[in-house]
Amino acid sequence: MITTENPGIFERVDLALNEIRPHLQVDGGDIVLVEVTEDLVARIKWVGNCEHCSMSAMTMRAGVEQAIKSRLPEIRAVEALNGYFAE
């Protein structure tokens, strides 16, 4: 689901996540882009082993956010909707 007026941004964020996915998949996990909100917040969902991994907070900051924001600086934030890091 995408709720932003910026066409193609969901696809561009999802492509940016391809940079980190192989590292997650090696450990039996993955990440799914759920939506990009109107205020440009990317919401992700951890799946597999990543869902309950205590390292997901570090992975979010050092991997996921960096992969997205380096390619799409207009993204204001990245939020996890589940898992160890979810708020």
TORLOVEX-495291 format. One record per residue (C-alpha): residue number from 1; z, x, y. Coordinates in steps of 0.2 Angstrom, whole numbers, plus 2048, in hexadecimal, padded with zeros to 3 digits. Last residue first. Layout:
[NUM,[Z,X,Y]];
...
This chain:
[87,[85F,826,802]];
[86,[854,82C,7F4]];
[85,[856,83F,7F0]];
[84,[85C,83D,7DE]];
[83,[84F,830,7DA]];
[82,[847,822,7E3]];
[81,[83E,81D,7F3]];
[80,[83C,82F,7F9]];
[79,[838,830,80C]];
[78,[82B,83B,815]];
[77,[82C,83C,828]];
[76,[821,83C,838]];
[75,[810,83E,830]];
[74,[805,843,83F]];
[73,[805,855,839]];
[72,[7FA,850,82A]];
[71,[7F4,860,820]];
[70,[804,86A,823]];
[69,[80E,85B,824]];
[68,[80A,855,813]];
[67,[80C,865,809]];
[66,[81B,86A,813]];
[65,[824,859,810]];
[64,[821,85A,7FE]];
[63,[825,86C,7FA]];
[62,[833,874,804]];
[61,[83C,864,80A]];
[60,[838,858,7FB]];
[59,[83A,866,7EE]];
[58,[84B,86A,7F5]];
[57,[851,858,7F4]];
[56,[849,856,7E3]];
[55,[853,865,7DC]];
[54,[860,859,7D4]];
[53,[852,851,7C9]];
[52,[855,83F,7C5]];
[51,[843,838,7CA]];
[50,[83B,849,7C8]];
[49,[83B,849,7B5]];
[48,[82F,83A,7B5]];
[47,[82B,832,7C6]];
[46,[830,835,7D8]];
[45,[82B,828,7E4]];
[44,[824,82C,7F5]];
[43,[824,824,806]];
[42,[81A,82C,814]];
[41,[820,827,825]];
[40,[812,825,832]];
[39,[81A,817,83D]];
[38,[80E,80A,835]];
[37,[815,80F,824]];
[36,[80C,81B,817]];
[35,[80F,814,806]];
[34,[814,817,7F4]];
[33,[80E,829,7F2]];
[32,[812,82E,7E0]];
[31,[81A,83E,7DA]];
[30,[81B,846,7CA]];
[29,[826,84C,7BC]];
[28,[826,855,7AB]];
[27,[82A,866,7B1]];
[26,[818,86C,7B2]];
[25,[814,85C,7BA]];
[24,[81E,860,7CA]];
[23,[816,870,7CD]];
[22,[805,868,7CA]];
[21,[809,85A,7D6]];
[20,[80D,865,7E6]];
[19,[7FB,868,7ED]];
[18,[7F5,857,7E6]];
[17,[802,850,7F3]];
[16,[7F6,854,801]];
[15,[7E9,849,7F8]];
[14,[7F5,83B,7F8]];
[13,[7F8,83E,80B]];
[12,[7E5,83D,80E]];
[11,[7E3,82D,804]];
[10,[7F1,824,80D]];
[9,[7EA,82B,81E]];
[8,[7D8,824,81A]];
[7,[7D8,818,829]];
[6,[7E6,81A,836]];
[5,[7EC,808,839]];
[4,[7FB,80A,82E]];
[3,[801,7FE,821]];
[2,[7FC,806,811]];
[1,[800,800,800]];
